[in-house]
Amino acid sequence: MTSGAAQFIEVGSGAAKRPIAVRARSGGSPGLFWLGGFKSDMAGTKALALDAWAAERGRACVRFDYSGHGMSGGEFTDGTIGRWLEEGLAVFDAFCEGPQVVVGSSMGGWIALLLARAIARQASSRATLAGLVLIAPAPDFTEELMWKAFPPEVRHAIETDGAWLRPSDYGDPYPITRKLIEEGRNHLLLGGSISTGCPVRILQGAQDADVPWRHAFALTERLPSDDVVLTMIRDGDHRMSRPQDIARILAAVAEF
C-alpha cells in the first residue's frame, strides 16, 4: 500500500523530452489524482495530507511534479500550461485505472478542468472521472490574474526581455515568461461554458490575495451542466493548508 520511491516517466520528444517524477500508491477506487499549483510540488502539505488519507482508507493515490518543479526534470522557464497539461495527461493515463477524484490546487484547478475536457475527448481510457475537487482554482490566471493586472512597465519587460522576476510571498522571486503568458491563451476557459462530465466541489478562501473569491464565482457560472458546490471559507487564504482547511478538503474528497 505504500507509495514507495518516486518513479519517473519520460514525457515529450526530442529536445522537449523531460523526466517526470511520480509517486503512485496502489489501492481501491475511486483513486485520487493530485494536481499541484504553480511553483508547488508533490511534497506540499495538501498533497501529503491527501496521500495519508488515501493510505488510511486503502485508496489509490497518484501525485507528481510538473517539469521544472520538485523532483522532475526540465527548466521552470520552459513551463507553460500546455506543457504541464501534457504531463498531467501522461501521468493520468500511465498510472490511473478506474474512477478517479482529481484534486487540483490553484493552477492545478485549471489543469484539472483541461484534463477533464481532454479525457472526455478520448475514445477510451482506463480511467474515468468520479469528481473534481478544486482548491482556490485559477483557470485563465496567466491572462486574468497576471497579464491584465500587470502595469505597463511589467508588460513591457515581459515583451522585450522575455521574462520578469515576480516578487513572491512564498520565497525567492520567480520568472514570469512571455512563453507562459502567450501559450496560456491557447487554454482559456472562462469565455464560455465548461463541461467536466462529473460533479465539482470548489473550496475558496475569502481572504485569498492570489486568486480573488470572485474568480471562483466566475468559474461556477461557467459550469452550468455539472453538479457544483462552492464552499467559501471566510478566513481562508490562498494556501488553504491550516488543519481546518485540510479537513474541509478531505471532506470534499470523501463525498466521492
Protein Blocks (a to p, Z undefined) as FASTA:
>chain_A
ZZbjaddddedehjlpccddddddedddddddddddehiafkbfklmmmmmmmmmnopac
dddddehiajbgcjfklpcfklmmmmmmmmmmmmggcjdddddehjlmmmmmmmmmmmmm
pmbdfbdcfbdcdehiaehklmmmmmmmpcfklmmmmmmnopacdddfkbccddddfklm
mmmmmmcfklpccdehiacdddddfklmklcfklmmmmmmmmmmbccdddddfkbcfkop
afklmmmmmmmmmmZZ
